[in-house]
Structures are given as C-alpha cells and as structure tokens.
C-alpha cells in the first residue's frame, strides 16, 4: 500500500475498557447551526461535532451572512439573522462530503430571493438528488442538476413557494427535512407523509426553536410564515459513532465500555434492537434529555452473539449503522439475514457491495442480494480491504480487525474525519490494536 490515507489495524491484545465521550451527533449539529442561523437572536451550541461535514455547513452560513463564533472546540455562538436575513453568497457553496448538508440546504435555499450553487466532493457528486429536487419542484422551486440528477445543484431563488401535501415513496429523513425547511417559507401548510417513520431530528429541533409543528411517526406538518426564536442547544453524542464501540466491546472478550450521553432518538436506535436480539449485553443508564433529544449512558459488555433475521421494520432506524452490524454478524454464531436495505446502495458508497466484498476478503461467506445480504458468522482473517472513501466502511473494518487473526489493511480512510475526528486516538485509548498509516 502507498500514500497516507490508508490504515493498517492490528487486533486488540487486551479487553476494551474505559468511559468514552463520543463526539457530538452529526445530524443534530447540522440542524442546530442551520436553525440557529435562521432564528431571531443569539443561540449557543455545545457539543457541536468538529468534523469536516459540519464545519462545511457552518462555513456555508458564514458565506450567507451569518456571524458564527467559535470560542472553544465543540462550541458555536450563532448570531441568527432571521428567516428573511440570509444574504446572497459571492460564489459556490461547498458542502464537502455532507449529503445531509446539501439536501437540507436545497430546501432552505430554494425559498430565498437570490440564486445559489451547491457543490460537493467527488463522493457527494455521485449521490442522487432527484428525490429532493422532485418534491421541491412541486413547491415551485427551480433547481438544475448535472446529468442523472447529480450535484452540483444550481438553485434559482423563489420566495413564492407554496405548501404541498407530499407522500414520499422512499422513507428519507433528509428529503422530509428539505421539504419542511422549504415549508417554513411556503404559502399555506406543508405536510410530509412517509411510507415508514424516519428520524425526527428536524421536527424536534424546529419545535425547540419555537416553530409550531405537529409530528408523529411517519407524518409531519407545519404552516409557512413562522419565525424562529434563538435557543441554546446541547448536542448529544452521536449514536452512529457509538455504534462501532458497541460492536467492538460486544465481540472482544472481557470488554466493558461506558459511552456517555449518547443520543437515543427512537428513529435512530434500530441497531440496539438488532444487537440485543443477537445476544448483546447493552444497558442504558442516566437517561435524560438534551435539546429535545433523549440521551443515556450506554454500558456494553462482551457477550456471545448469534445470527438473526433482521426485522425489516427496524431497517430504516439503523441505515447508517449497517456497516457495524455486518461486523457483528461476521462474528456471530450462525447466519444473519438482512433484507429491505436497498438504501445502502446510495450512501457514501454502495455499502452492501463494499461490506460484502471486504468481509469475503477476511474469510466470511456473504451472499449479496439486491436489498441485503446473508452472512455466515465465522473466524475473521487478515487482509487488505477497500473502504471506497466511505468513513463508516473504514471504521467498521477497524472494528473487525480487533478480532482478526492478522492485520487488516484499510484503503482510503481520509473521510473518517468527516464524521468522527480523532476516532483512531479514542479507539486506541479504549484498547484497540495499533492504527498505523502506510
């Protein structure tokens, strides 16, 4: 291997132990800075994720005329300009690798009086945007894309959007959020109906900022013309980031980890249900609420895992955690079957293909299907796997390395910093095997 964007990860030589502070939730961090920018007054955000994705979103709002202070790491003071106070940028707006940022900004910027252009990195530029631009067009938005509905997004401002009653064909929190943000500016009422409930971060945070919004699983509605009031937000620890440690401690013998103040949004915790069904020992302690989001310490101990048929009804609640689940399944006794997860093919990489190929390289039989896979648990060997620039794939294979019989080389890990800055250092402090770069 060559270059500086690869890892070579060795197996854990001891049980994983300790109490960990996982970085702030990426989804909540994106939304906190967005809504604080639109609010009347000054909002303070604690626990903001210092990742490339979230920093890209904050930088975009600075370009849109919002003053954002950084008094210390993971803190932001946002001087909101109100829903009508954003200013035209002086060039393109770079979302980096942030699909959440691009899709939510599409809804927000479509309602402005000025034009704007959203671009992203190579990975984001391959991600489909028609699922967002379609419903926004029904509201009156004019958004041009590259061939195939891909970024960049050229958004023609239109302050005359109208509310719609949108029945989504695909359950997506990002699409729902884009439509709701556009609905803040639209004439009349905006309603979003989903085939399956998705994460309600946007709805909860809109309510925290004083918006009159009604929501229940699979349904959200708000009327346009409302203003937001500044509020202080404490971002919980990111459950998707905690997922890698939940699996690692479950599969490394003798391990016990406490993950502090992890966000437990009910539309986010499908992995907890799946791991517990597989026999994982995970308990919740010190439950509380941060900024409208439920949080708790998660205490996880090693336990023998067994294969399961993953219930399709929980698949939408764990879509970002499937790379970690695949590693748990590879270490479980028996067969694990996943179906109804076609969404994994249009994430930062084709995660079904990437995880299946990598696990086969490490000696695990995997039969891939159009919307899932069948995995036969076994003993992981060493080898060299491709992450395809996908941060969650890279971290998942670093977890697999903890019980592998040899070193695991992981190509193209630079994007780990987009969602989990300092991951290798935190993992090493918990007892993970050595991370080296080649």
The 8 nearest C-alpha neighbors of each residue, nearest first, counted from 0:
[[1, 437, 2, 5, 410, 408, 383, 3],
 [2, 0, 437, 3, 5, 4, 436, 410],
 [1, 3, 4, 437, 5, 0, 436, 411],
 [2, 4, 437, 5, 436, 1, 6, 411],
 [5, 3, 411, 412, 413, 2, 410, 6],
 [6, 4, 410, 411, 412, 409, 436, 3],
 [7, 5, 436, 409, 435, 408, 8, 434],
 [6, 8, 408, 435, 407, 434, 436, 409],
 [9, 7, 434, 407, 433, 406, 6, 400],
 [10, 8, 406, 432, 433, 400, 407, 401],
 [9, 11, 401, 432, 400, 402, 403, 12],
 [12, 10, 432, 401, 431, 13, 430, 9],
 [11, 13, 10, 432, 14, 430, 431, 401],
 [12, 14, 11, 15, 430, 253, 431, 254],
 [15, 13, 254, 253, 252, 251, 16, 430],
 [14, 16, 254, 430, 429, 248, 255, 13],
 [17, 15, 255, 256, 429, 254, 14, 430],
 [16, 18, 256, 429, 19, 257, 255, 15],
 [19, 17, 257, 256, 258, 20, 259, 16],
 [20, 18, 258, 21, 257, 259, 17, 256],
 [19, 21, 259, 258, 22, 18, 236, 260],
 [20, 22, 236, 19, 241, 23, 237, 258],
 [23, 21, 236, 48, 237, 20, 24, 419],
 [24, 22, 236, 48, 237, 46, 235, 47],
 [237, 23, 25, 236, 27, 26, 235, 28],
 [24, 26, 28, 27, 48, 29, 23, 237],
 [27, 25, 29, 28, 24, 30, 99, 200],
 [26, 28, 30, 24, 29, 25, 31, 234],
 [29, 27, 25, 31, 47, 26, 30, 24],
 [30, 28, 26, 27, 31, 53, 32, 25],
 [29, 31, 33, 27, 28, 32, 34, 26],
 [32, 30, 28, 33, 34, 29, 27, 35],
 [31, 33, 35, 30, 34, 29, 36, 28],
 [34, 32, 30, 36, 31, 35, 29, 37],
 [33, 35, 37, 36, 31, 32, 30, 38],
 [34, 36, 38, 32, 37, 33, 79, 42],
 [35, 37, 79, 33, 34, 38, 32, 80],
 [38, 36, 81, 82, 34, 35, 79, 80],
 [39, 37, 227, 81, 79, 228, 35, 229],
 [38, 40, 81, 228, 79, 229, 80, 227],
 [41, 39, 229, 79, 38, 78, 42, 228],
 [40, 42, 78, 229, 77, 79, 43, 76],
 [43, 41, 230, 229, 231, 77, 35, 76],
 [44, 42, 76, 231, 75, 232, 77, 45],
 [43, 45, 232, 75, 74, 233, 231, 47],
 [46, 44, 233, 74, 47, 73, 234, 232],
 [45, 47, 234, 73, 23, 233, 48, 74],
 [48, 46, 73, 28, 45, 23, 74, 234],
 [49, 47, 23, 50, 22, 73, 25, 28],
 [50, 48, 73, 47, 54, 53, 51, 420],
 [51, 49, 417, 418, 48, 52, 53, 420],
 [50, 52, 417, 54, 53, 55, 416, 49],
 [53, 51, 97, 55, 417, 54, 50, 96],
 [54, 52, 56, 55, 50, 51, 29, 57],
 [53, 55, 57, 51, 56, 52, 58, 50],
 [54, 56, 58, 52, 53, 57, 94, 51],
 [55, 57, 53, 59, 54, 58, 100, 94],
 [58, 56, 54, 60, 59, 55, 53, 61],
 [59, 57, 61, 55, 56, 60, 54, 62],
 [60, 58, 62, 56, 61, 57, 92, 55],
 [61, 59, 63, 62, 57, 58, 65, 64],
 [60, 62, 65, 58, 63, 64, 59, 66],
 [61, 63, 59, 60, 64, 88, 58, 65],
 [64, 62, 60, 86, 61, 88, 85, 65],
 [63, 65, 61, 86, 62, 85, 60, 66],
 [66, 64, 61, 60, 63, 67, 36, 78],
 [67, 65, 78, 61, 77, 64, 68, 79],
 [66, 68, 77, 76, 65, 78, 75, 61],
 [67, 69, 76, 75, 70, 77, 66, 74],
 [68, 70, 75, 71, 74, 76, 67, 72],
 [71, 69, 68, 74, 75, 72, 76, 73],
 [72, 70, 69, 74, 73, 75, 68, 45],
 [71, 73, 74, 69, 70, 49, 47, 75],
 [74, 72, 47, 46, 49, 48, 45, 71],
 [75, 73, 45, 72, 71, 44, 47, 69],
 [74, 76, 69, 44, 68, 43, 77, 67],
 [75, 77, 43, 68, 67, 42, 44, 69],
 [78, 76, 67, 42, 41, 79, 35, 75],
 [77, 79, 41, 66, 40, 67, 65, 80],
 [78, 80, 36, 38, 40, 39, 37, 35],
 [81, 79, 84, 37, 36, 39, 38, 65],
 [82, 80, 37, 38, 39, 84, 83, 79],
 [81, 83, 37, 84, 226, 38, 80, 85],
 [84, 82, 81, 85, 80, 37, 111, 86],
 [83, 85, 80, 81, 82, 86, 37, 64],
 [84, 86, 63, 64, 83, 80, 87, 65],
 [87, 85, 63, 64, 88, 84, 113, 62],
 [86, 88, 113, 63, 89, 85, 114, 115],
 [89, 87, 63, 90, 62, 86, 115, 91],
 [88, 90, 87, 91, 62, 63, 92, 115],
 [91, 89, 88, 92, 116, 115, 62, 87],
 [90, 92, 116, 117, 93, 115, 118, 89],
 [93, 91, 117, 116, 59, 118, 94, 90],
 [92, 94, 118, 95, 119, 117, 91, 55],
 [95, 93, 119, 97, 55, 118, 101, 96],
 [96, 94, 119, 120, 93, 97, 52, 55],
 [95, 97, 123, 120, 119, 52, 94, 98],
 [98, 96, 52, 100, 99, 94, 95, 101],
 [97, 99, 101, 100, 102, 96, 123, 94],
 [100, 98, 97, 102, 101, 103, 173, 26],
 [99, 101, 97, 98, 103, 102, 104, 56],
 [102, 100, 98, 104, 99, 103, 94, 105],
 [101, 103, 105, 99, 104, 100, 98, 177],
 [104, 102, 177, 105, 106, 100, 101, 99],
 [103, 105, 107, 101, 106, 102, 108, 100],
 [106, 104, 102, 103, 108, 107, 109, 101],
 [107, 105, 177, 181, 104, 109, 103, 180],
 [106, 108, 104, 181, 180, 105, 109, 110],
 [109, 107, 110, 111, 105, 106, 104, 156],
 [108, 110, 156, 106, 140, 107, 111, 105],
 [111, 109, 158, 157, 108, 156, 107, 181],
 [110, 112, 156, 108, 158, 113, 109, 157],
 [111, 113, 156, 158, 157, 110, 114, 87],
 [114, 112, 156, 111, 87, 115, 155, 157],
 [115, 113, 155, 156, 154, 112, 116, 87],
 [114, 116, 154, 153, 113, 155, 117, 91],
 [115, 117, 153, 91, 152, 154, 92, 118],
 [118, 116, 92, 152, 151, 93, 91, 153],
 [119, 117, 151, 93, 94, 92, 150, 116],
 [120, 118, 95, 94, 123, 93, 124, 96],
 [119, 121, 95, 123, 122, 96, 124, 118],
 [120, 122, 124, 123, 119, 125, 96, 95],
 [121, 123, 124, 120, 125, 347, 96, 126],
 [124, 122, 126, 96, 125, 119, 120, 121],
 [123, 125, 150, 121, 122, 126, 119, 120],
 [126, 124, 123, 122, 149, 127, 121, 150],
 [125, 127, 123, 124, 149, 345, 128, 122],
 [128, 126, 149, 148, 129, 125, 130, 345],
 [127, 129, 130, 131, 148, 149, 132, 126],
 [130, 128, 132, 131, 148, 133, 127, 149],
 [129, 131, 128, 133, 132, 174, 134, 127],
 [132, 130, 129, 174, 133, 128, 134, 135],
 [131, 133, 129, 135, 134, 130, 136, 128],
 [134, 132, 136, 135, 131, 129, 130, 137],
 [135, 133, 137, 136, 132, 131, 138, 178],
 [134, 136, 132, 138, 137, 140, 133, 131],
 [137, 135, 140, 139, 138, 133, 134, 132],
 [138, 136, 134, 135, 139, 133, 140, 163],
 [139, 137, 161, 135, 136, 160, 140, 162],
 [138, 140, 136, 160, 137, 141, 161, 135],
 [141, 139, 136, 135, 109, 138, 142, 157],
 [142, 140, 155, 136, 154, 139, 143, 109],
 [141, 143, 154, 153, 155, 140, 152, 132],
 [142, 144, 153, 152, 154, 141, 145, 151],
 [145, 143, 152, 148, 150, 149, 151, 153],
 [144, 146, 149, 148, 150, 151, 147, 143],
 [147, 145, 148, 149, 144, 150, 143, 151],
 [146, 148, 149, 145, 127, 144, 129, 128],
 [147, 149, 129, 144, 146, 128, 145, 127],
 [148, 150, 145, 127, 147, 128, 144, 126],
 [151, 149, 124, 152, 144, 145, 118, 148],
 [150, 152, 118, 117, 144, 145, 153, 149],
 [151, 153, 144, 150, 117, 116, 143, 154],
 [154, 152, 116, 143, 142, 115, 144, 151],
 [153, 155, 142, 115, 114, 116, 152, 109],
 [156, 154, 114, 141, 142, 157, 109, 153],
 [155, 157, 113, 114, 111, 112, 109, 110],
 [156, 158, 110, 159, 111, 112, 109, 140],
 [159, 157, 110, 111, 112, 160, 156, 184],
 [160, 158, 157, 161, 185, 110, 186, 139],
 [161, 159, 185, 139, 138, 158, 186, 110],
 [160, 162, 185, 186, 138, 187, 159, 163],
 [161, 163, 189, 188, 187, 185, 186, 182],
 [164, 162, 189, 165, 190, 138, 161, 188],
 [163, 165, 190, 189, 191, 166, 162, 192],
 [164, 166, 191, 163, 190, 167, 192, 134],
 [165, 167, 192, 191, 193, 168, 164, 194],
 [168, 166, 193, 169, 165, 192, 170, 194],
 [167, 169, 166, 194, 170, 193, 192, 130],
 [170, 168, 167, 171, 194, 193, 195, 130],
 [169, 171, 193, 195, 194, 197, 167, 168],
 [172, 170, 173, 174, 169, 175, 197, 193],
 [171, 173, 175, 197, 174, 198, 176, 170],
 [172, 174, 176, 171, 175, 177, 99, 102],
 [175, 173, 177, 131, 171, 176, 172, 178],
 [174, 176, 172, 178, 173, 177, 179, 171],
 [175, 177, 179, 173, 174, 178, 172, 201],
 [176, 178, 106, 103, 174, 180, 179, 175],
 [177, 179, 181, 175, 176, 180, 106, 182],
 [180, 178, 182, 176, 181, 177, 175, 183],
 [181, 179, 182, 177, 183, 107, 178, 106],
 [180, 182, 106, 178, 107, 179, 183, 184],
 [181, 183, 179, 185, 184, 180, 189, 223],
 [184, 182, 223, 180, 181, 185, 224, 225],
 [183, 185, 223, 182, 224, 181, 110, 186],
 [186, 184, 161, 160, 182, 223, 162, 183],
 [185, 187, 161, 223, 162, 160, 184, 188],
 [186, 188, 162, 222, 223, 185, 161, 189],
 [187, 189, 222, 162, 221, 223, 190, 163],
 [188, 190, 162, 163, 182, 221, 220, 164],
 [191, 189, 220, 164, 219, 165, 163, 188],
 [192, 190, 165, 219, 218, 166, 164, 220],
 [191, 193, 166, 218, 217, 167, 165, 190],
 [192, 194, 217, 167, 195, 170, 166, 196],
 [195, 193, 170, 168, 167, 169, 217, 196],
 [194, 196, 193, 170, 217, 197, 315, 216],
 [197, 195, 217, 216, 193, 194, 198, 170],
 [198, 196, 172, 266, 199, 171, 195, 170],
 [197, 199, 266, 172, 200, 267, 196, 316],
 [198, 200, 202, 201, 203, 197, 266, 172],
 [201, 199, 203, 202, 198, 204, 27, 26],
 [202, 200, 204, 199, 203, 205, 176, 30],
 [201, 203, 205, 199, 204, 200, 206, 214],
 [204, 202, 206, 200, 201, 205, 291, 199],
 [203, 205, 207, 201, 206, 202, 200, 208],
 [204, 206, 208, 202, 210, 207, 203, 201],
 [205, 207, 210, 209, 204, 203, 208, 202],
 [208, 206, 204, 205, 209, 203, 291, 290],
 [209, 207, 205, 206, 228, 227, 210, 230],
 [208, 210, 206, 207, 227, 228, 211, 205],
 [211, 209, 206, 205, 212, 208, 227, 225],
 [210, 212, 206, 209, 221, 213, 222, 225],
 [213, 211, 221, 210, 220, 206, 214, 202],
 [212, 214, 220, 219, 221, 211, 215, 202],
 [215, 213, 219, 218, 220, 212, 216, 202],
 [214, 216, 218, 217, 219, 213, 196, 199],
 [217, 215, 196, 218, 214, 197, 195, 219],
 [216, 218, 196, 193, 192, 195, 215, 194],
 [217, 219, 192, 215, 214, 216, 191, 193],
 [220, 218, 214, 191, 190, 213, 215, 192],
 [221, 219, 190, 213, 189, 212, 214, 191],
 [220, 222, 212, 189, 188, 213, 211, 223],
 [223, 221, 188, 187, 189, 224, 183, 182],
 [222, 224, 183, 185, 184, 182, 186, 225],
 [223, 225, 184, 183, 226, 222, 185, 186],
 [226, 224, 223, 183, 210, 227, 222, 184],
 [227, 225, 82, 228, 224, 38, 210, 81],
 [228, 226, 38, 208, 209, 39, 210, 229],
 [227, 229, 38, 39, 208, 209, 230, 40],
 [228, 230, 40, 42, 38, 41, 39, 208],
 [229, 231, 42, 208, 228, 232, 43, 207],
 [232, 230, 43, 42, 44, 233, 229, 290],
 [231, 233, 44, 290, 234, 43, 45, 230],
 [232, 234, 45, 289, 290, 44, 46, 235],
 [233, 235, 46, 23, 45, 47, 232, 24],
 [236, 234, 262, 23, 261, 24, 260, 237],
 [237, 235, 23, 261, 24, 21, 22, 262],
 [24, 236, 238, 23, 240, 239, 262, 261],
 [237, 239, 241, 240, 262, 261, 242, 236],
 [240, 238, 242, 241, 237, 320, 319, 243],
 [239, 241, 242, 237, 238, 243, 419, 21],
 [240, 242, 238, 244, 239, 243, 237, 245],
 [243, 241, 245, 239, 240, 244, 238, 246],
 [244, 242, 246, 245, 241, 323, 247, 240],
 [243, 245, 247, 246, 241, 242, 248, 240],
 [246, 244, 242, 243, 248, 247, 249, 299],
 [245, 247, 249, 243, 244, 248, 327, 242],
 [248, 246, 244, 249, 250, 245, 398, 243],
 [247, 249, 254, 251, 301, 250, 245, 246],
 [250, 248, 301, 246, 247, 302, 300, 251],
 [249, 251, 247, 248, 301, 252, 246, 330],
 [250, 252, 248, 254, 249, 247, 14, 301],
 [253, 251, 254, 301, 14, 250, 302, 249],
 [254, 252, 14, 301, 251, 255, 15, 300],
 [253, 255, 14, 15, 301, 248, 300, 252],
 [254, 256, 300, 16, 299, 15, 248, 301],
 [257, 255, 16, 17, 299, 298, 18, 258],
 [256, 258, 298, 18, 297, 259, 19, 17],
 [259, 257, 19, 297, 296, 18, 20, 256],
 [258, 260, 296, 20, 261, 257, 19, 297],
 [261, 259, 295, 296, 294, 236, 235, 262],
 [260, 262, 236, 294, 295, 235, 259, 238],
 [261, 263, 294, 235, 236, 238, 264, 293],
 [264, 262, 294, 293, 265, 268, 261, 267],
 [263, 265, 267, 266, 262, 293, 292, 268],
 [266, 264, 267, 268, 263, 198, 316, 269],
 [267, 265, 198, 316, 264, 197, 268, 199],
 [268, 266, 316, 264, 265, 317, 269, 198],
 [267, 269, 270, 271, 265, 316, 266, 263],
 [270, 268, 316, 317, 272, 313, 271, 267],
 [269, 271, 273, 268, 272, 317, 274, 320],
 [272, 270, 274, 269, 268, 273, 275, 281],
 [271, 273, 269, 275, 270, 274, 276, 268],
 [272, 274, 270, 276, 271, 275, 269, 277],
 [275, 273, 277, 271, 279, 276, 272, 270],
 [274, 276, 279, 278, 277, 272, 273, 271],
 [277, 275, 273, 274, 278, 272, 279, 307],
 [276, 278, 274, 305, 304, 275, 279, 306],
 [279, 277, 275, 304, 276, 274, 303, 280],
 [278, 280, 275, 274, 302, 277, 281, 249],
 [281, 279, 300, 299, 302, 278, 282, 275],
 [282, 280, 299, 298, 279, 297, 300, 283],
 [283, 281, 298, 297, 299, 284, 280, 296],
 [282, 284, 297, 296, 295, 298, 281, 285],
 [283, 285, 296, 295, 286, 297, 282, 298],
 [286, 284, 295, 296, 287, 283, 260, 294],
 [285, 287, 295, 284, 294, 296, 288, 283],
 [286, 288, 294, 293, 295, 285, 289, 260],
 [287, 289, 293, 292, 294, 291, 290, 286],
 [290, 288, 292, 291, 233, 293, 235, 294],
 [291, 289, 232, 292, 233, 288, 207, 234],
 [290, 292, 289, 203, 288, 207, 293, 204],
 [291, 293, 289, 288, 290, 264, 294, 262],
 [294, 292, 288, 263, 287, 262, 264, 289],
 [295, 293, 262, 261, 263, 260, 287, 288],
 [296, 294, 286, 260, 285, 261, 284, 283],
 [295, 297, 259, 260, 284, 258, 283, 285],
 [298, 296, 283, 258, 257, 282, 295, 299],
 [297, 299, 257, 282, 281, 256, 258, 283],
 [300, 298, 281, 256, 255, 280, 245, 297],
 [301, 299, 255, 280, 254, 249, 248, 302],
 [300, 302, 249, 254, 248, 252, 253, 250],
 [301, 303, 249, 279, 280, 304, 300, 278],
 [304, 302, 278, 305, 301, 279, 331, 250],
 [305, 303, 331, 278, 277, 302, 332, 279],
 [306, 304, 332, 331, 277, 333, 278, 307],
 [305, 307, 335, 334, 333, 331, 332, 277],
 [308, 306, 335, 309, 277, 336, 334, 305],
 [307, 309, 336, 335, 310, 337, 306, 334],
 [308, 310, 337, 307, 336, 311, 273, 335],
 [311, 309, 312, 313, 308, 314, 337, 273],
 [312, 310, 314, 313, 339, 309, 338, 337],
 [311, 313, 310, 314, 315, 195, 316, 309],
 [312, 314, 269, 316, 311, 315, 310, 317],
 [313, 315, 311, 316, 317, 312, 318, 340],
 [316, 314, 318, 317, 313, 197, 312, 195],
 [317, 315, 269, 267, 266, 313, 314, 268],
 [318, 316, 269, 320, 314, 270, 315, 319],
 [317, 319, 315, 320, 321, 316, 314, 343],
 [320, 318, 317, 321, 239, 322, 391, 343],
 [319, 321, 317, 323, 318, 322, 239, 324],
 [320, 322, 324, 323, 319, 318, 325, 317],
 [323, 321, 325, 324, 320, 395, 392, 391],
 [322, 324, 395, 326, 321, 325, 320, 243],
 [325, 323, 321, 327, 326, 322, 328, 320],
 [326, 324, 328, 322, 327, 323, 321, 329],
 [325, 327, 329, 323, 324, 328, 399, 330],
 [328, 326, 324, 330, 325, 329, 246, 331],
 [329, 327, 331, 325, 330, 326, 376, 335],
 [328, 330, 376, 326, 327, 331, 377, 325],
 [331, 329, 327, 376, 328, 377, 326, 332],
 [332, 330, 305, 304, 376, 328, 306, 329],
 [331, 333, 305, 376, 306, 304, 330, 334],
 [334, 332, 306, 376, 375, 305, 331, 335],
 [333, 335, 375, 306, 374, 376, 307, 336],
 [334, 336, 306, 307, 374, 308, 373, 328],
 [337, 335, 373, 308, 372, 309, 307, 374],
 [336, 338, 371, 372, 309, 373, 308, 335],
 [339, 337, 371, 370, 340, 311, 336, 372],
 [338, 340, 370, 311, 341, 371, 314, 337],
 [339, 341, 370, 342, 338, 371, 343, 314],
 [340, 342, 370, 343, 344, 339, 369, 371],
 [343, 341, 340, 344, 345, 346, 318, 370],
 [344, 342, 341, 350, 345, 346, 340, 351],
 [343, 345, 349, 342, 350, 341, 346, 351],
 [346, 344, 343, 342, 349, 348, 126, 347],
 [345, 347, 348, 343, 344, 349, 350, 342],
 [348, 346, 389, 122, 345, 123, 349, 126],
 [349, 347, 346, 350, 389, 387, 345, 344],
 [350, 348, 344, 352, 351, 345, 353, 343],
 [349, 351, 353, 343, 348, 352, 344, 354],
 [352, 350, 354, 353, 349, 343, 355, 344],
 [351, 353, 355, 350, 349, 354, 356, 367],
 [354, 352, 350, 356, 355, 351, 349, 357],
 [353, 355, 357, 356, 351, 352, 350, 358],
 [354, 356, 352, 358, 357, 353, 365, 351],
 [357, 355, 359, 353, 354, 358, 352, 360],
 [358, 356, 360, 354, 384, 359, 355, 353],
 [357, 359, 361, 360, 363, 355, 356, 354],
 [358, 360, 363, 362, 356, 361, 357, 364],
 [359, 361, 357, 358, 362, 356, 382, 384],
 [362, 360, 380, 358, 359, 379, 381, 382],
 [361, 363, 359, 360, 379, 380, 358, 364],
 [362, 364, 359, 358, 361, 377, 365, 329],
 [365, 363, 375, 359, 374, 362, 366, 358],
 [366, 364, 374, 373, 355, 367, 363, 359],
 [367, 365, 373, 372, 374, 368, 364, 355],
 [366, 368, 372, 365, 371, 373, 355, 369],
 [369, 367, 371, 372, 370, 366, 373, 338],
 [368, 370, 371, 341, 367, 372, 338, 340],
 [371, 369, 341, 340, 339, 338, 368, 372],
 [372, 370, 338, 337, 368, 340, 369, 367],
 [371, 373, 367, 337, 368, 366, 336, 374],
 [372, 374, 336, 366, 365, 335, 337, 367],
 [375, 373, 365, 335, 334, 364, 376, 372],
 [376, 374, 334, 364, 333, 377, 329, 363],
 [375, 377, 329, 331, 330, 332, 333, 328],
 [378, 376, 330, 329, 363, 379, 375, 332],
 [377, 379, 380, 330, 362, 376, 363, 403],
 [380, 378, 403, 361, 362, 404, 377, 363],
 [381, 379, 404, 361, 403, 405, 362, 378],
 [382, 380, 405, 406, 407, 361, 403, 404],
 [381, 383, 407, 361, 408, 360, 384, 406],
 [382, 384, 408, 407, 409, 385, 381, 360],
 [385, 383, 409, 357, 408, 410, 382, 386],
 [384, 386, 410, 387, 409, 357, 383, 411],
 [385, 387, 393, 392, 388, 389, 410, 411],
 [388, 386, 389, 385, 411, 348, 410, 353],
 [387, 389, 411, 386, 414, 412, 390, 413],
 [390, 388, 392, 387, 386, 347, 391, 348],
 [389, 391, 415, 393, 414, 392, 394, 388],
 [390, 392, 394, 393, 389, 395, 322, 415],
 [393, 391, 395, 386, 389, 390, 394, 322],
 [394, 392, 390, 386, 391, 396, 395, 412],
 [393, 395, 397, 391, 396, 392, 390, 398],
 [396, 394, 392, 323, 398, 397, 393, 322],
 [395, 397, 399, 398, 393, 394, 400, 392],
 [396, 398, 394, 400, 395, 399, 8, 393],
 [399, 397, 395, 396, 400, 401, 247, 394],
 [398, 400, 396, 401, 397, 326, 402, 395],
 [399, 401, 403, 397, 10, 398, 402, 407],
 [402, 400, 10, 11, 399, 398, 403, 432],
 [401, 403, 400, 10, 399, 251, 404, 11],
 [404, 402, 379, 400, 380, 405, 401, 381],
 [403, 405, 380, 381, 379, 402, 406, 10],
 [406, 404, 381, 403, 380, 407, 9, 10],
 [405, 407, 9, 381, 8, 408, 7, 382],
 [406, 408, 381, 382, 8, 400, 7, 383],
 [407, 409, 7, 383, 6, 384, 382, 8],
 [410, 408, 6, 384, 5, 385, 383, 7],
 [409, 411, 5, 385, 386, 412, 384, 6],
 [412, 410, 4, 5, 388, 413, 386, 387],
 [411, 413, 4, 414, 5, 415, 393, 410],
 [414, 412, 4, 415, 411, 416, 388, 390],
 [413, 415, 416, 390, 417, 412, 388, 389],
 [416, 414, 390, 417, 413, 412, 419, 418],
 [415, 417, 420, 414, 419, 418, 50, 51],
 [418, 416, 51, 50, 52, 414, 415, 419],
 [417, 419, 50, 416, 415, 420, 25, 52],
 [420, 418, 416, 422, 415, 417, 421, 50],
 [419, 421, 416, 422, 50, 418, 415, 417],
 [420, 422, 424, 423, 425, 419, 416, 426],
 [423, 421, 425, 424, 419, 420, 426, 415],
 [422, 424, 426, 425, 421, 427, 434, 420],
 [425, 423, 427, 421, 426, 422, 428, 434],
 [426, 424, 428, 422, 427, 423, 421, 429],
 [427, 425, 423, 429, 428, 431, 424, 422],
 [426, 428, 431, 424, 430, 429, 425, 423],
 [427, 429, 425, 426, 430, 424, 431, 17],
 [430, 428, 426, 427, 15, 16, 17, 431],
 [429, 431, 15, 427, 428, 432, 11, 13],
 [432, 430, 427, 11, 426, 429, 401, 433],
 [433, 431, 11, 9, 10, 8, 401, 430],
 [432, 434, 9, 8, 435, 431, 427, 10],
 [435, 433, 8, 7, 6, 432, 423, 436],
 [436, 434, 7, 6, 433, 8, 437, 5],
 [437, 435, 6, 5, 3, 7, 434, 4],
 [436, 3, 5, 1, 2, 0, 6, 435]]
